[in-house]
Amino acid sequence: MKNKLLGLALVACFSTVALSSCGSNKWLTKSDKVVVTIDGTEYTTEDLFGQLATSNATGVAAYYNAISEVIVRNATRSYAESTELKKAVDASVDQLKEEAHNNADANGTSYKKEWNAILENKGVESEKELIEQLTYDELQSHLQDEYYDLNSDELLEDYLNEMLPYHVRHILVKVSASAGTLARGTITQSEALKLASVVRRMANLNEDGTEKKTTETFGEVAFQASEDTGSASLYGNLDVMTTSTSFVNEFKLGIYAYESLFAHKNADGRAQYFTDTTADTTYGVSLQKNTYAIPTDAQAAWSSRQETITTDSTWNGTEEVATSTYQRRKDGIGFIPFSVTQKIGEVADMVTNPITNKKVNDGDADYYPRNIYFNYYFNDHGISVITNETEVGNFKKVTGFEKPILCADGDVNKPVLVTRAGSSYQGVHFMVVEKSAIGSTNEELTTYYDKRTPAQLTKDGDADLIGKTYVTAIKSTDTSTYSSRSKAIESEVKGFDSMIDTRMFEYYLGLSTDDEGNLITPVDKDGNSLPSIKIADEKIQETLLKYIEVRRAGNKSDAINSNKDAWDSYIDLLKEQDSFAAKRRIPLVCATRFEEGKIDSVSNGGSCYEQK
């Protein structure tokens, strides 16, 4: 805790008229090595590090941490003297004491024991040290909030370029087939019926294929039918999906691949963030320029996924001879005929020979028509679209597709993407990109992620933006909905950079530059210039800036490797599925023969009949 005492001592000195009096402070013993100058007053190596002799901080990190603390305390002097700070710290202490009481009751121990455990966990030895720590933490948090307010435009721009936010809606239809069952998954009758119903409702079509007179929006279908209850109540809207969001690969990486490798979206050249894997030396070492670019081998593997399936065949006594085929997948994207999505509902209850009412192949569920259709068209961890022969309902002609495809609410810019995913969201996902990170211009994205609520937009004369931003995308009579979404955006932008401390270090030392390369004078929240802080020793400053550069390089390298691992895992899954499907799927013709009651002998059923 002694490094905290240093900051308190320095701040105490800053606030005195006669700075010379600080020389008597035990933490500020002058020496010949001047490290930092604050408002013209010099502080030395001994001043900064004399008290760190027994700490774990060593080397350049110790300089960085000590000067960072000086920066924080220098920039928050007014707040440090406020009752607001004291109240915040007191509240934190009271909360920890209540936690100690609760733990004592729960564990049958004493309050003292639990309180000491909390102190130990916080890395302090006494309540006084705890208060010092909490005080500094609160000062840091306060300064970070001020920094955000002062630099919100720049932070938003970096957030949009580095985190690549997507606003996505989806409908989840859960299925009982395990996500690991790559070729012979089985679903229930009710699941098959629901798949058919949800697709038909999204298409705005009646059971006979005619267009409904009363339209139903994608959001309304999500609200009533999605089995992701969290997003269903928000009409399918999800939280912002960024490169750090822990969505399943099929969902997140699937969208990235579709948008960049198939749809070739590239507003303001933003496709580079997913497609350009070239390196640069921004951080002093050669690293991939675009952290989240899809690895070159993954790009090739995704785009090379092609599949032509046999839809009908005849049995020549030895093998099946194809009589008709269908291109199920092209350039990485699968095609699901609308007719098949309805067929799976029509045969949902068919589990025995419709003529003899006897079990087929001893009741093996793999041969149920609904399961055969499911495995060929829905049990795909890649991305598919739903096609139709004609433009009707919400089926529209979209660039890049030969046939009309299903679009949310008939909007050609919002094709419905289909994927099969597992984990806690196991099932079939119908996804719609409301705002693309690479299909929207920088200006459009800046406007879309404006954090203002409808009330704030109206007050600022920007009411025309209501309904056109992430915050206002949902119509609600509950104003807390907008407040919550506004806070979510603010939190996203504030917290996206895990190294925000380095930005603040440079800014409050006066080392940040504007677009023209001019140094920026650090100011407080009211725009008043802050007392200047300068690192007197150029070599130390150079070393600290190198330290920041190395940290950033390490952080970027970790993110690049993590991204590569995710893509390797996803591509491996797709390759494994393709291999299993080619070898183990029940022939598609078996669904037709089952429906016709022909799977009762080798002569009728051909390869579909399993002779026992």
N, C-alpha and C positions, 0 to 999 in steps of 0.2 A: 504493500500500500504506500510505500514511501514515494513512488513516482507520482502519486496523487497529491501528496503533500507538497511536492515541488511546484505543481501548478498553482496550488492555493497560495503558496508563498510568493510566486511571481505575480499573481493577480493582486495580491495585497500590496506588493511594491508598486504595481502599475497605478494603483488608486491613491498612492500617497503623493504629496507635493514634493517632498524632499527625497528623491530616489536614492540619494547617497545613504540614507538610513538603512537601505536593504543590505548593505554590506555586512551588517552584524548578524543577519539571519544565518542560522547554521546550515541551511541548504544552499546559500548563495555566497560561497567563498570565492572571491575573485582569483583568476589566474591569467596567464598571458594569452591563452588560446580563446579568442572571441569566436563564438559560434553563431549567435543570433543577436540582432539589434532590433529593439522594439521602441518606436518613437525616439530614436537616437540614443537610447540606453543600451549598453553592451552587456551581454551575458556570455559566460565562458563555458568551456567544456566541463569544468568542475561544477559550475552552477547547475548545468543540466544533468550531469551523470554521476556526481559525487555520491548521491544517495542510492544509485542503482547497483552498487557493488555487490549486493547480496541477492539481486533479482535474477530472473531467468532471461531477461532481455539482454541480448549481446549484439555486438557489431553494429552494422548500419541500421538494423531494425530498431535498436535502442534509440539511435538518433532520431529516426523517423517517428517513433512513438512519442518520444519526449517533446519534439517540436510540434507534433500534431496536437498534443495536449495544450501546449502554449497557445497554438492557433485557436483552439476551441475556446479556451478561457479568455483570450484576448477579444474574440469576436462576440462573446456573450456576457460581457461585464454588466450591462444593465439588467439582463435577465437574472444573473447570479445574485443580484441584490434584491430581487423581487419577492414578494410574499407568494406569488404564484409558484415559484420554484420550491419554496419551503413546503407549501401545501402538497405539491406533487410528490416530493420526497417522503414527507410524513405519511402520505397515503400508501406509498409503496412499503414503507417500514411496517405500518399497521397491518397491511395485507400479509406480509411474511410472518408477523407474529400470530395472526389468526391461523395461518397455515401450520405453524408450530403447535398451537393448541389443538387443532383438528388432528394432526398427526399423532400427538400424544394420546388423545382419546381413542383413535383408531388402533394404535399399536400397543396400548397399555403401558406406555412409558411416561416419563416426566416431560414437562414443558421445557425444562432446561436442556435435557438431552436432545430434544428435537430442534430447539433453537440453535444449539451448538452445531448440530448437523447441517442446518441451513447456512450458518456462517461459514462452515468448512466448505460447503458446496459452492459458496460465492467467492471462496478464496481469501477470506478476511478472518481476523482474529477477534474482533470486538464489534459491538454495535456502532461505535464511533467510526471505525473503518468502513463498516457497511454503509453508513450514512454518507461518508465521503465518496464511496464508490457509486452509490445511487445518485448522488448529486452530480457527479461528473457524467454519468450515463444520461441523465436528464438534460444536461447542458449539450451533450453531443446530439441528442435527439432534437432538441430545440434548434440547434444550428443547422442540422440537416433539413428541417422543415423550412427554415429561412432560406437556405441555399436553393431548395426546390422552388420556392416562390420567386426567387430572383432569376433563376435559370430554367424555368418551366418549359419555355419554347425550345431551347436547345436540348433539354432532356427528352422532350416528347419526340423530337426529330430523331435522336439517337435510338430511342425506344422503338420507333417505327422501323428503323433500318436494321437494328440488331436483333430485336425480338420477333419481328415479322408477324404482327398480330392478325388473327383471322376471327371474324365473327361468323360462327356456324350454328345452324339449327339442325336438329335431327329428330327422327322418330325411331324408337327401338322396339322391335318385336322379339321378345325372348323366345329361345328355342331350347328344348331339353337336350339336343345333340351336343355332346362335348366338343369344345373348340378344337381339341386335339384329334378328333375323328375326321380325318382329312378327305376320305373318299366314301365312307359308308355311314354317315350320320343319320340318325333316325329322329323324326319329329312326331308330335302327337297330331291327332285329328284337329283339335282346336287351334294348334299352332299353324297348321296348314291353312285352315279357314281364315285365320287372322291375317296371314301374309297376303292372301288373295284380296281380302277386304280392304286392307290398308292401301295396297297399290291401286285398287279400283277407286277408292275415295280420293287419293292424291291425284288421280287422272281425271276426276270429276266425271266419271262415266257410270251408267247404270249397268246392271248385270248382263243386259243384252248388248252392251257395247255402245249404246246411244248416249249422247251427251245429256247430263243432268240439267234440268231447268234452274234449279237452285244451286249456286256454287258453294263450295266448301273450301276454305283456304288450307294451305299446308299447316299453318299454325293451329287451326281449329281441329284438324285431324290429330296433330301432335297432342293437343290438350286432352282429347278424348281417348286416344288409342295408344299413345306411347307408354311403354313400360319402364321408362326412365322417369320416375315420378318427380324427381327434382326439376328437370327441364320441362316436363309435360305441363306443369302448372304455369310455366312461363312461355307457353305456346312453342315449345321445342328449342327455345333460346338457351345457349350454353354460355358460360363465362368465356371471356376472351381466350382464344387458344394461341399460345405463343410457342416459340422454340423450346421453352423450358416447361411447358405444361405437360403433365404426366398422363396424357391420353395414350391409349393403346396404339401401336404402330400402324395397324390397319386403318385407323381413323386419321391420325395426324400425318404420318408419312404418306399414306395413300392419297390424301388431299394434295400434299406438296407435289407428288409425282404426277397426278392428273393435271394439275394446273400448269406446271412448268414443262413437263415432257410430252404431254399429249395436247392439251389445249393451247400451249405456247403463249400463255399470258405474259405480257412484258410492258406494262405501263411505266413510262419514264425509265426504261432499262432495268426495272427491278427484278426481272427474271434471273439476273446474274447472281442474286443471293442464293438461288437453288441450283444453278447450272454451271457457274464459273468456278472451277477448282484451281485456278492459277494461284501462285504464291506471291507474296511481297515481303518486304522487310520493315514494315511499319514499327515493329517492336524490337528492331535490332537483330532479329534472326529470321530465317526464311520460314514463314508459316502460310498456310492456305489463307488467301485474302478474305474469302467469304466463309465464316465459321460454319454455317449450316448448309453449305452447298452439298448436294447429293454426290457421293463419291462416284468417280467416273465409271467404275465397274458396276456399281448399282444402277446407274443411269442406263447402261447397256443392257443389263439383265432385265430391268423393268420393261424397257421398250421392245425387247426381243420376245416377250411372252406372247406367243401366238397359239391358237388352238382351233382346229376344225374337228367337229364331232360328227359321228354317224347318227343320223336321226331315224333312219329306217334301213333294214337289211333283210336278206332272205337266208335261210339255212339250207346249205347244199348237201347236208348229211355229214359234213366234216367241220365246216366253219361258217361264220356269218359273212355274207357278201354284201357290202354296202350298196344301197340303191339311192340314198339321198344323204346329203351332208349339210352342215350349217357351220358358218364361221362364228364360233362361240367367243373368240377373243382375237383382237388385232391391235398391234402396237401397244400391248400392255393393258388395254381396256376391254372388259368383257361386255357381252350383249345378252340381255335377258328379254326374250319376246314377251310382250304383254299377254299374248294368248297363253303362254306357259304359266304366267303368274296367276291366271284365272283357272287354268287346268288343275293346278295343284289344289285348289279349293274344291273343284268338281269331284275329284277322286279322293278327297280327304278321308272318307269313311270306308274306302274299299280295302278290305283286309283278307277277303276270301274270294275264290273263283266265283264271279258273278253268275255263272250258269249252274254250276254244281253246288255252290255254297260250301265247297271244301277248302281246307287250308292249301295254300300254294307253297311248295317246297318246305313242307312241315311247319308252315306259319312263320318262316323267316322274314322278319320285318324289313330286311334290306331290299326285298322285292316288292314291297308295297309301292304302288305308283307314286304316292306323295313323296316318299323318300328318294326314289330314283330322280324325280324332277328336282327335288331339293338339292341333291348332291351335284347335279350337273349345272344348276343355274344359281343357287343361293349360297351353297357351301363353298364360297370362294373368298379367300383372305385378301385378294386384290381389290381393284375397283371395277365396278360394272355400272352400266346404265340400262334403263328399261326402254326397249324400242317398240315401235308399232308400224304397221304397214301404211297408215294414213295419218294425216294431221286431224285429230279429233280431240275434244276436251283439252287437256293440258299437254298433249303431245305436239311438239313443235319441231320444225326444221332448225337444226343448230349447225353452225359451221364445223366441219370436221367429221360429221356423221352422214352416212348415206341415207338412213331412215330417220323419221321423226323420233325424238326421244322425250321421255317424261321430264317436264320442267315444273318446278314449284310455282303454282298459281299461273302457269302458262307463260312465265317470264323466261325468254330464251337465254338470259344471263344467269339463270339459276337452275341448271340441270340437277336432277336428283341422282346423287351418287350412292351406290349400294356396296356394302362390304359386310363380311362376316367376321366377327371379333369375339374374343373370349373375356376372361377375367370376370369381374363383378357385373359387367355389362354384356354378358354372353348372349349373342343373338344376332339378328340381322339389323344393320343400321341403314337408315335412309337419310342421307346427309345433304344439306344445302348450304353453300357458301353465300352468306349475306354480304360480306365485304372481304375481298381478297387482298392479301398483303402485296401481291405482285401484279394483280390485274387492276389496281387502282393507282392513280397518280399520287405523288407526294402531297399535293395540295388537298386532294380528295380524302386521303387518310388523315391528314391533320384536322380537317373539318369533322370527319366521322368520329374521331376519338376526342372531340371537344367534351370536356367533363361537365359542362354546365347543364343544369336541370331545365325543364320547360319554363319554370318560373324565372330562372336567371336569364334564359335566352330571351324571354318576353321583355324583361326589364332592360336588357341591353339592346333591344331593338332588332333581335335576330330570331324572331318567332318563326320565320320561314324555314328555319333549320329543324324545328320540332318534327320528329318522325324520320329525320335524315341522319341522325347520329346514333351511336351505340347506346348512349344513355336513354334516348327517347324512342328507341326502336320498338319498345313495348308500350302499348296504350294501357294506362292504368289510372284508376281513380284514387289509388293509394299513393300519395306523394313519397312515401318512404321507399317505394320501389325505385324511383328515380334517384333519390338520395343515395341509396345503396349502390346503384350502378355507377353513380358519379364517384363515390368513394373508392369503388373497385378500380376505376380507371386511374384515379390519383395514386392509389396504392401501387398499381402496376408500374406506373412511370417512376414513382419514387424509389421503388425497390428493385427495378430490373438490373441495375448495375451493382454486383456484389462488391465492387471496388469503388463505391461512391466516395469512400474516404480519400482516395487518391485525387479525385476531381476537386474535392474541397481543399485538400492540402495545397494543390497548385493555385486554386483560385484565391484563397486567403493569404497566400504568400505573394500574390500579385504576379504570378507566372503564367496565368491563362491568357490566351490571345483570342481576338475576334477573327472574323473571316478574312480580314485584310492583314492579319498577322500582328496587329497592334496589341500591346499589353493592356489588360483590363484592370482598372482600379477596383479593388474589392470594396463593397459598400454594405451597410446594414439594411434591414428591411424597409427603412424610411428613405433609403437612397443616400445616406450620409457616408462619406468616406471613413473607413476604419483606420485606426492607428496603424502605421506601416510596420510590417515585420520583414526583416531581411536576414538571410543567412550570410554572415560576414565572410565566411571562408568559402571561396568559389569551388574548391575541391570537394568540400563536404556537400555543397548544393548539387554539384555534378553527380556525386555518388548517390545522393538521395533520389535524384531524378532517374538515375540508372536503376536504382532499386525499384522504383515505381514501374519502370519499363519492363524489368524482368518479371515482376509480379503479374503485370498485364499479359506478358507473353505466356507465362505459365498458365494463367487462367484461360486464355484463348486456346492454348494447346490442349488443355483438359477438355474443353468444350468440343473441339474438333474431334478428339478421340472418342468422346462420348457419342457424338453424332454418327461417327463411322461405325461404332459398335451397334448402335440402334439400326442402322441401315443393313449392316451385315446380318443381324438377327432376322430382320424382316425379309430380306431377299432369300436367306436360307429357308425360311418358312415357306415362301412362295415356291421355291424350287422343290422342296420336300412335298408340298401339296401336289404340284404338277406331276411329280414322279408317282406318288400314290394314286392319283386320279387315273393316270394312264394304265396302271397295272390292276387296280382293284375295284374301280367303279363298276356297278352292275350295268350292262349295256342298256342304252336308252330305249332301244326297241322293246325291252322287257316290260316297260310300263304299258305300252300299247297292247302287247300280247296278254298281259295280266288283265287289262280292261276288257279284252275280247274273250277271255276265258280259255285261252289257248295253252296256258302253261300247265298242261296235264300229262304231257308225254314228250319224249325227245322229238318225235315227228312233228308235233304241233309247236312245242315251245323252243325247239332248237337249243341254243346255248343257254337259254333262260331256265331250262328245266334241270333241276339238280336230282339226278337219279340216286336213290338211297339204297 
